[in-house]
Amino acid sequence: MNAPIVHDSGSAIAERPAEQAEIELKLLAPQGILEKLRETPVIVQHARNRGVVRRLETVYYDTPERVLFQRGMSLRVRRSGKHFIQTLKLLPDIGRPLARRQWETPVDGITPDLARLPADEIGDPVTTLAHDALVPAFATKVRRHARQLDLPDASVEIAFDEGTIEAGPRQEILSEIELELKSGNAGALFDLGTQLLDTAPLQVGTRSKAERGYALAFDVAQPAAKAEAVGITAEHAVDDVIALLAGACWQHLLNNHAVAKEGSDPEGVHQMRVALRRLRTMCALFRREIPSPSFEAISGEARWLMQQLGPTRDWDVFDGTTVSRLATAAPEVDFGGLREAVQRQRKLNYATLQGVLADPRCSRFLLSLGNWVERRGWRNEIESEALAALSQPMPALADKILAKRHRKVLRRGAHFRRLDTNAQHDLRIDLKKLRYAAEFFLPLYATHARAKRYVMRLARLQNSLGRARDTANIRTLLDVIRQDDQPALHLAVGAITGWRARDQIAVAKTLRKRWRRFKATPAFWGR
């Protein structure tokens, strides 16, 4: 009988792999700081021993067309000493950004062997790939110092990784800490991460080594991600719905963090703001019935981060929507100087934003949000009546929340024609909250055609108000550009000013029409 193969963490791997769920938090560290962090008191106090140091050489494989990558999979073979371990990983499930399904099995060398994976269990494209279809994509070389920590409510492996990602002549430095849950409560990962953050300027890592490798090897820009639908059912209790919604908002935020930081796609900043708005809306929807102070604390930090993202988003919209549309509509006007001025402002704002996203306050917020979700922190500091409400089925509370938000919107929109810009902005905020609430709870009413019609008309009205707000913001942005007193800019700024006045008239007509349609749309809730 063959001896079991040992994983680089020290655990044995079966010859026939079963699906595993890896739960791991990644923290990015400045170069040269890992040695200091290894002696942090919380680690020394809870470590079983001095740990094990290994040199790990890993090769990642895919087809030339990157079929695995396109399906959200990564396949690697890792050499640790004399052993070779093959691992196939999937993307995280909705609402569980730290958890990845994976299969591990020993192989004979650095080349993968798909026959040793349970292809029927994994599914396509593994079931249809020929063995010779795979080629090396990139590699990592890592020095790993791993230690086992016995914490009060969990067993955690902490791995300090230093090394490189390599793709041909390209290299990228690796300096990170991986916290992997072996048993117990996943909240322990965030408690530990927060204590490490008190020692060094760490950042939450939102990309795996595989994702970083694909970006390095193939210049693959990580796309911005929209919010995923959350599968709420009538059988879910209120407590479970809060967990599902908060987890989805947290994942939505993490999925766009790296995109926003790199500035590769303006949609990254936009989707981060959407995630934060959805999170704040979720907190506002539930805190009246569940008066936990944690809702206010989470919402407050989300508001701070939204405000930091706001100026960058304003310049993105101005560049990508306003200037681009007018340049197409008025080709006789030279917008070259204006575009250069706008790009300078965007560059300045993205530089500022990178500092914000690297700020310990941002990292602490991301960790506290994850901890709040894992430990269901909204249960803390509430009375028994509120605790009982958490165990109730969701539909009745959903009806109550939607009816309340709908009434508030109608009150805010009374005398719609006479609303000034600020009043329209307040209405837009209430409409967003109503729209997110309707989208959150839509699965409870999915069989009702009128539910989808209501959400569609609500979204159209909100979008029109958003366009009106963007048009109003143009004046502020133009004031910034006018400070750069260049004659070449005057004609372009004048054209933008004239277009803004015309657009305000057109938007106002559309707004009144969409408001009337929304008011006439019957509610879909109530039983």
N, C-alpha and C positions, 0 to 999 in steps of 0.2 A: 504493500500500500504506500502511495506517495505521501510524503510529508506535506503539510499545508504550506502554502506560500504566505509570506508575511508582508503585509502592507507597510508602507514607509512610516505609518503611525504606530506600528507594532502589533496590529490586529491581524488575525489570520483571514485568508480569503479562500472561499470554497472553489473547488474546481468547476462546479456548475453554478454560475452566478444567479443570485436572486436580486430582484429590484431593491435598491436601498434609497433612503431619503437622506441626503446630506444637508445638514443645517449649519450654515457657516456665515459668519460676519467677517468682512475684510476691512482692514484699516491701513491706509497708505501712510508711510512714514518718511520723513526727510532722510537722505543718505547719511550714514554714520551715526545714527541715533539708536539703532536696535540694541547695541551692547548695553547702553544705559537702561533701556526699557526692560531688558531681561532681568535686571536686579530691582525692579519696582517692588515695593513692600508687599503689595497684594499678590504678586506672583511668588515671591520667596515664601510668603506665609502659607500658601495653599498648594505649592508644588509637592508632588510625591518624592521627587529626587532632582538631580541636576539636569535630567533630560538626555536626549540623544541628538547628536549632530550627524546629518547625512548629506551627501552630495547627490542631488537628483538631476538626471538628464532626461528630458521629456521631448518627444517628437509628436506633433499634432498632424493628423492626416485628414485629407478630404479628396474629392474628385477634382480634376482640373476646372470643372464648372462650379465647384463649391456647393455641391448638392446638400451635403450635411449642414453646412452653415445656413443655407436658405431654409432648411427645415428646423432651425433652432437647435441643432445638435452639435456636439464636439466630440471628437474621438482622438484619444492620445494613447501612447505607450510610454511608460515611465520606467527608467532603469534606476534601481536602488541596490547598490552592491552587485550581487550576482543574479538578482531577480528582475524580471520584467513583468509589469502589470499593465493590462489594457483596461481603459475606462471609457465608457460612453456616457455622456451627460446630456440632459434635456434642459430646456429653459424652465424657470420657476413657474409654478401655478399662480393664478390670479390671487392676489392678496397675501401671498407667502413668498416674498422676494428673496428670502434667505434659503429657502428649501429647493433643492434640485433633485430630481429623480436620476439615479445613475445605476450602472451595472459594471462590476469589476470582475476581471478574471485573469489568471496568469497566462502568459504566452511564452514562447520559446526564445524570442529575441526582440529586437527593437521594431520589428515589422508587425502590424496588427494581424489578427486572425479572426475574421468575422464569424467563422464557423463556431467559435467558442462562445458567442453571444446568443441569447435566446431571441432570435430574429422574430419569431411569431409573436412574442410578447412585446417587443419594441415596435414592430411594424415597419412601414416604409420610411425611408428608402433602404433600410438595412436588409429587408427581405429580398430586394431585387438587385443589390449591388454585387458585382463580381469582385473577387479578391484582388484582381490586378487593376481594378478601377481606381484604387486609392494611391495617392502620391503624398510625399511629405509636403506640408504647407509652411511650417515654421517650427522652431524649437525653443525650449527654455533650459537654462542651466542655473541651478539654484543651490545655494548652501542653506540648509534648513536646520534650525535648532528647535526641536519640539519638546514640550513638557506637558505632563498631565497635571491638571489642577483639580483638586477636590474642593468645590465651593459649597456653601451651605445648602443650596437646593439644586445643584447640578454638577456633573463631571464634564470638564471642558479640556480639549487639547488646544494649546496655544502654540502656533508655529511662527517663528521669525524667519522670513524668507529674504535672502539677499542674492542677487544674480542679474541675469539678463534674459530678455526675449530676443531671439535672433531669427532673421529672415534674409538669407543671402548676406549682402554686405551691410544690411541695416541692423541696428541694435537699439534696444531700449532698456534702461535700467529698471530693475525690480527692487523695491525696498518696501516690504509690507508685512503685516501681521494678520494671520488667519486664526480666528477663534471658531473652533468646530465643536458643536454640542454632541457629546457622547451619550449622555443620559440626563434626565431632569428637565427643568424649566428653561425654555429658550430665553426668557427674560434675563437670565444670568449673563448671557453674552453682552447685553447692553449695559448691565451694571459694571461688568469688567471693562468694557470699552470706554465707559465714562470715566472710570478711575484712571485708565491709561491716558485719556485725554487731559486729565489734570496734570500729568507729568510731561507731556510733549505735544507739539502742534500736529496732531494726527488728523487725517481726513477719512471720512467714510468712503470706502472703495465701492463704486457702483458697477464696475466692469470686472469680469473674470479675466484670468490670464489668457484664456482662449479668445475672448473678445478683443483684448488688447493686441494679441498676436495677429488676428485677422486684419485689424486696422493697420498694423505695421507692415505686414506682408503685401497687402493688396490695396492699400489706401481706401479701405472700406470705412466710410463715415457712418457712425452709428445714427440711425434715423430717429427723429423725434417720435414719441409714442403717445397716442391718444388714450383716454381712459377706457378701460375694458368694462364691459357689462358685468354686473355682479348678480349672481344667480340666487336672488332672494325668493323664498317661497312662503306660502301662507302658514306653513308648519314651523317656520323659524320664530324663535322667541326674540323679543326686543334686544336682549343682551347679545345674541348671535348676530343680529342685523347690524348693530353698532360695530361689532368686531369685523364683519365682512366689509362694511363700507370704509371704516378707518384703515383696514389693511389694504384695500384697493387704492385709496388716496395716497397712502404711504408708498406703495409700489409705483404708482403713476409718477410721483415726485422723484423717486430714485431713478426711474427709467429715463428721465430727461435731464438729470443732474449733469452728467458728463457732456451731453449735447450742448447744454446752455453754457457750460464752462469753456468748452472749446470754441464756441461761436460758429460752429460749422453749419448750423441751420437755425434761422431765426425762430422756427417753430419750437425749438427746445425751450427758450425763455417763455414763450406763450403757453406751452403745455405745463411748465412748472407753475405758472400763475393759475392756470385752470385747476391743477391738482390742489393748490393751496386754497383757492376759492371753494372748491368742493369740500375740502376738509373743514373749513370754517363754517360752511353752510351746514354740514353734518352736525357739527358741535352746536350750532344755534338751534337746529331742529329738535335736538333731544334734551338740551339742558333744562328746559322748563319742567319736563316730566321727571328727568333724572338730574337733580341739581347738584352734580358733582363739581367741585372747584376745578377739577382737572380739565373740564371742557374749556373754561375760560383761559387757563394757562396755555393749553395747546393752541387755541385760537389766537391768543396774543402773539405767540412766537411766529405763527403762520402769517399773521398780519405784518409783522416786522419784515419777514423775508419777502412778502409780496411787494412791500414798499421799496425794497432794495432793487427788485427786478423791474419796477415800473418804468423808470426813465429809459432803460435799454429797450423795453418793449415799445415805448412811444416812438423812439427813433427808428426802430425796425419797421413799424407800420407806416411812418412818414415816408421812408425810403421805398419800401416794397409796394405800397399802395398809392399814396398821394402823388409822389413825384413820378413814378412809373406810368400811372394812368394819364397824367397831364402831358408827359413827354410824348405819349402815343397820340393824344388828342390834338396837341399843338406842335407838330414837328418843326414849324418855322421858328420856334423859340429855342435859344441855346441854353440848355439846362446843365451843361458840363460843369460850370463853376459851382452851381448849386449842389450837384451830385457830389462833387469833391468835398464841399463844406459839410454835407450830411454824413459822408463816409468818415470824415474826421471825428464828428460827434459820436458816431456809432463806435468807432475804434476806442475813443476815450471811455465811453460808457461800458464797453465790454471789458476793458482793462480794470475798471472799478469793480465790475461784477465778478471777475475772477477772484479779486481779493475778498469779496463778500462770501463767495462759495467756499473759499479756503479758510475763512474765519472760524475759529473754534466755536463761536456762537452757533453758526450754521451746523457744524458737525454735532454739537451737543443737542441741537433741536432734532436732527435726524435720528440720533440715538434715543432721545427721550420719547420721540414719537413711536419708534419701533418697540420700545419697552412698554409704552402705554398700551399698544395693541396686544402684545404677547401676554401681558399680565392683566389685561382688561382693567386698566387703572381707573376707569369711570365708576367702578364699584366702590371705590374708596370714599370715605368721609360722607356717606349718604345715610339717610334714615331708613328704617326697615320698610316703610311704605314704598320708597323709591326702589329698594332692592326687590320688593315683590313685583313692582311694575316691570322690572327687567325680565322676569320670567313669563310675562304675558305674551300671547301671540301678537304678531306685528300688525295684521290688517286693521284692527280697530284704531290703533294709534296712528297708522298711516292716513286713514280717513280724516282724523282729527287734525293732523299736521297740515295736510293739503288744503283742507277747508279754511283753516286759519290763515295760511299764506295767501290763498286766493283772495280772501276778503281784504287783507292788507293791501294787496296790489290794486284792487278796485278802489279802495279809499285813496291811495296815493295818486291814482290816475284820474280822479274826479276833476272835471273842468280841464280836460287834457289840452285843449287848444291854448289855454292860458299859462301852461307850465313853462317856466324859464329854463335855461340850460342846467342850472343846479338842481331844480326840481325834477327835470327829466333824468338826470344822473341818479338821483335817489330812487326814482321809479325803476330805473334799469337795474340797480342793485337788488331791489326786492324781486324783480322779475327773474334775475339770475338764481336767487335762492329758491323761488318757486319752480323754476325749470329744473334745477338740480334735484330738488325734492321729488318732482314728478318722474325724473329719469331714475332716481334711486329706487322708487317704489313701483315703477312701471311693470315689472314682472308679476306683481300681485294682481294686476288688472290686464294682463297681456291679451286676454281673449276679447277685450272691449275695443272695437275699432275706434270709438270716440276718444279713447285714451291716447292713441297715437295721433289722432287729428288735433287734440288739445295741445300735446307736446310740440307738434309741428308748427302750429300757429304761434305758440308761445315763443319758440325759438326764432321764428321770423321777426316777431316784434322786438325781441331782445337784440337781434342782430342789427335791426334798423336803428335802434337807440344807440348801439355801439358805434355805428357809422356816424351818427350825429355827434357823439362824444369825440370821436377821432377828428372830425371836422373842426370842432371847437378847440381841440388841443393844438391845431396847426398854428394859431396865432402865437401861442407861447413858444413853439419851436422856431418860428420865423424870427421872433424877437432875439433869440440866441444867435441866429445866423446873421442878423443885421449888425451885430456887434463887430463882425468881420467886414469892415466898410470897404468893399471892393465894388467899383462901378459895374463890373461884369455880372454881379449878382442881382443888381437892381431890377432888371427886366424880368428875370426868372421869379424873383420874389413877388413882383407886381402881378405876374401871371398867376402865381399860386394864390395870392390874395383874392383876385377876381374869381378864380375857379371856386374858392372856398365859399364866397358869397352865393354863387349860383348853386353850388351843391347843397347849401343849407336850405334853399327854397325847395329843391327837388326832394331832399330827405324829409322835410316837413310834410309834404303831400303824402309820401309813402307811409310815414309814421301814423298820420291820422287814419288812413285806410286800414292799416294793420291793427291799430288799437280797436277800431270798431269791430273788426272780425274777431279779435280775441274776446272782447266783451260778450259777443253773441255766441261764443262757443260754450256748450254745456259742460258742466263738471262731469268727470268720469268716476269719481269715488262715491262712497256711500253705499250701504247695503240694505 
